[in-house]
Structures are given as structure tokens and as C-alpha cells.
């Protein structure tokens, strides 16, 4: 199971969460988010300078965890700049990005800037009708991320009815998001879908916006039976 922890900002917190062996860390490049990561001058202790060594030493297997940049209806140019500056492995698109835009983005990044870039398309879900959009992106993205449908893009801390996902029959694997918290262990263990690749964690594990409670995450991952990425054979 993939575990993505999103909304990271603080260098020490990044190091501590990476040390848990999670698969992905998410960095939000949307200015309206309380977890927004601005373009940061070199030397202030955020990605990519200090964290390059921090992530490598903490995770124990080179460039793990993978870095995910989260964008909302941004320009290809801005996304490419951040992929380059922050050495992103994934781009998560959380707005109304079109297939044409995604193709243009990949054509710009591959092969010269980030030849192995992967795309996650977030889709807000309230009911089965919201899954109809999946067909537009099938074959164009590497993962879907199903999040709770709210006025703002993500980070609401609210659940949606996971049973709606029984209507998803696409071939693209997905990450489950939307207010997953420490009390959801039993629900997650009981939820089964052949397309589910992992989970996305954010606000329910925070002590402040962008700062994760490492002890709470550690306990949750243990209860889930999560095998840290740096311990896998």
C-alpha cells in the first residue's frame, strides 16, 4: 500500500516524516492553501537544498520518499519550474486541468527535464456521477486521487462515502483521500477495491497547517500494518 503524506512545509518535519518510511511526500504549490510552499531562496532549509540529504539519509534508499508537487489550475511554465527546482517525481493536478494541458506538460518535461515524471489527477467525489470524469483521463495519468468534493481544492478534513467507488471500473489505480485520520484504521482495513493503490494523509495528522504529528502518524501506520519503504526487500 502506498502512503502519501501531503502538505509538508517544515524541513525538520519533512525529515521526521520521511524517517517513517512513507512512499510519497506532497508539497502544495497553490497560493490559496494554508500549506503553500513558496519559491524559497537557497539555504533556508527547505527543499531542495537541505532536504535532498535529509530525505536520502532518513529513508535509507536514495531518493525515497518520492516528491509530489500539488498544483491547482497552474500554468505549464510554473509547474515545470517547480519540477526542476524541487526535483519532483510526481505532479498532482488538483483543478480542472484538461487532457490537452496534461499532454503539453508531459511533452515539456519528457525527456529532457524529468524523463520519469508521473501524473496524479485529483478528482473531487460526492456521488457516482463525479466518477464520470475518470474516462477523460484514462490512459493519460498514472494515478487518480479521489478526494472529498468541497468548495476548495483539498485539505478539508472531510470524508466522502467510499462506497461510491464501487462504481469506479477504470484501469488507472487510485489513491484514497479526504479526511483520513487516526480513527479510520478499521474502515480502511474493511474497504476493498481492486483499483486502490494507497492512501493520502494530510490535515487529520497535523498540529498546525503544514506540520505533521509524527507520533500520531507512526501509531496509525503501525495499526495499519504498514511496512516502511526503507524496510522492504
N, C-alpha and C positions, 0 to 999 in steps of 0.2 A: 504494500500500500504506500502510495506517495503521500508525504505530509509536506504541505506548503504553509509556511508562516509568513503572513503578509503584513505590510505596514511598518517595516523596520526603518529606524532613523539613527539611533544612537550606536556609536562604534562599539562600546563595551557590551551593550545589549546584543548587537549583531554577533559578536564573538561568543557570548554565552549561549545564545540560541543555536548557533552553528555547532557548538560543542555537544548539543543533544543528538546530533546526527540526522537532523531533518533533511529532506531531499531538496527543498527549494526555499529561498528567502525572497520575499516580494518587497519591492521599493516603488512607492507611489509617486509618479511624476505628474500629478494632476493638481494644479494650484488651489483648487477649492477643497481639497482634502485636508483634514487636520493632521494627516500623516505625510504631508507633502515633503518630498526631498528636493530642495532647490539645487540648481547648479552650484556646486560648492568649490571654492578655491582649493588648490592642492595644499595639503599639510594640516587640515583641520581635523583629521582623524576619522573621516567618513570615507565611503567608497570613492574612488578606487584605491587611494594610497595606502593607508594603514590596513584596511580590511583585506587587501589582497593577501598579505602574510597571515593575518588573523584567521581568515577563513581556511586557508590551507593547513595551518597548524592545528586548528580546532577540529576540523572534520577528519583529518588524518588520511585523506585520499585526494590530494592535489586540489582541484578546483571544485570540490563538493563543499557545501551545497550549491546547487545551480542558482543563478541570479535571474530574477524575473522583474522586468520593468513594467509597471502598470500605467496605461495611458487611456485618456478619455477624449476621443474625437480630436486628437492632436495631428499635426502635420507630419508627413513622412520625414521632412528635414529634421524636425525636432526629435523625432523618435530615433532616427539614425545617429544623431549627435550623442544621444544618451546611451545607445547601444555601444558606441565606440568608447565613450569616456568611462562608462561604468562596466565595460566588459560583460554585457548582458548575454545570457544564454537563451532566454525566453522573452518575448514581447507579449504582454497580456493586454488585449484591446477590450475596453470596458464601456464603449459608447455605441454609436450607430455606424461604425466603420463598414464600408461596403467591400464586396469581394474584389472589386477593381482596386480599391485602396490597398488591400492586403497583398494583392499580386504586385502592385507597384513597390510596396515596401520590401517584399522579398527579393524582387529584381534588383533593388538598390543595395541590399545587404549581401546578397549572394552573387558571386563567390568571394568578392574582394574584402568586404568589411567584417562580416560574420558568416562564414560559409555554413555553419551548423545551427543557425538561428531557428528556433521553434516558435510557433504562434499559438497562443491560447486565446480563444474568443469567449468572453464572458457574455452570458445571456440571462437577463432577469426573468424569473419564473414566478407566476402566481397560479396559473392553471394550465391545463393541457394545451390550450390554444397558443401559449407562448413558445411551445416547443416547435411550432411550425417553421420558425426561422432557422432551425438547425439545418434544414435541407439546403438553404442558400450557401452555407459554408462547408458542407460535406466535401471532403477531398481538398479543401483549401487551408485548413488549420490542423494543428496536431492534437489539440485538446479543446473541449468546451469546458467552461466553468459555469455551473448553474448556481445562480445567486438569487436572493430574495428580491422581488420586484418592489422598489421604493422610489420616491422622487429623485433621490440622489444615487450616484453610482457606487454601490458597495459600502461596507463598513457600518451597516445599520445595526448590527447585533440582533437582527430579527430572523426567525425561522420562516421557511415556507413548507408546505405539505409535500414531503418527499414522495408520497405515494403517487403524485402526479407523474413522476419519472417513469412509471411503468409504461407510459405512452411513448417513451423515447426508444426508438428502434434503429437509430443510426449506427454507423460503423466507427465514428470518431469517439474515442474514450473521453470520459469527463471527470472533472474534479467537483466534489460536492462542497458548496459553500453556503453562507447565510446563517450567521449567528451560532455556529457550532461552538459549544462551550464545555466546561468540565462536567456538567451534568448529562451530557449526551452519549456517554460511553455505551450504555445499554442499547439505546436507539440505534447507534451506528453499528454495533455488533449484530443487531437484528435486521438491519437493512441490507438487502442484496440486490444487485443489478449487474448483469454481465458487462456493462459498459463502464462501470465505476472504477476509476484508476486510483483515486485518492481523495483527500480532504484538504480544505483550505481553512486556516485558522487565523483569526485576527482579534477583533475588539473584545471578545469574551475572555481573553487571556491577558488583558492589559492592566497595568497600574496607572497609566496615563496614556494619552494618544501617542502611539509610536513606541511605547516602552512595554515590552512583554514581561510577564511574571514567569521567570524561568522555572521556579519550583513548581508552579501550577502546571506549566507545560510538561515538565518531567513526570509528574504524577499522572497526568492524563495519558501521556504516551505509554507509560508503564501499564496502566489499566487497559489500554487498547491492545497491548501485546506487540507494540511497535518495535521492530528491530532496527536500531540506528544504522544509517547508511555506512558509517565507518566501521561497523562490525560485521557487515555482510561478506560472505565468501564468494 
